Amino acid sequence: MLSLQNPQTSEQSQLAQTNRILLVEDEDLIRDMVTVALEEEGYEVHSASNGRAALNILQSPDFSRDKLAPDLIILDLMLPEVNGLDICRLLRYQGDFTPILVISAKSSETDRVLGLEVGADDYLTKPFSMRELIARCRALIRRQGYTTISSPSSVQKYRDISLFPQECRVTVRDVEVNLSPKEFRLLELFMSYPRRVWSREQLIEQVWGLDFLGDTKTVDVHIRWLREKLELEPSQPEYLITVRGFGYRFG
């Protein structure tokens, strides 16, 4: 059940004051309630009632400047004109890795996995509480601002892969590949500890942070994306190996 009860602390409000959120929701009541709750937390909220309006906002020259770009997008999936899945796909294809929190009435595991696969960072099913929504927003924005992995200054190499920590750049077989921030952090962690086996929970803690509230299946999705970019045969990986019953290792 949607609830606006969410007592805030002055520290939370101060942290949120500089953060901007784009809310894309076609149900007027939900959009208004979420907007009020976020603004009470100190967030600056822009809203759109359909997918086309959201894309117009995101692709506007004024809004796309760094000082106006959103720190988080809250996105319904079942939108008029352009649906939320297509918006996710388009943003990720364009290299926009702004955190996306999907809110949807579709609650099956298949729907959640599909949302993560097209680029969402977290998935919250309706009906939801405002407390949980705000906690997830805060966690996504906070994780965007820092990494728990310490980046060594030297180039890391393993066979055909070279990782340049200070440049946030990766080459595979001498060809530069485009990785999202989470993909880069995962690869950096794996290359820092070759052949170590990591469980999903350990990878979540290191890359997403202790306050991650989403589904651990997001790890599997990101591993699959990495394999598609690193491996010659993603179905028969040579770098990112599944250790059944335990997790993943590199090399």
Helices and strands as residue ranges (DSSP letters): H 10-16, E 20-24, H 28-40, E 44-48, H 51-58, H 61-64, E 72-76, H 84-93, E 100-104, H 109-117, E 122-125, H 130-145, E 156-158, E 161-164, G 165-167, E 169-172, E 175-177, H 181-192, H 200-203, I 204-208, H 217-230, E 240-243, E 247-250
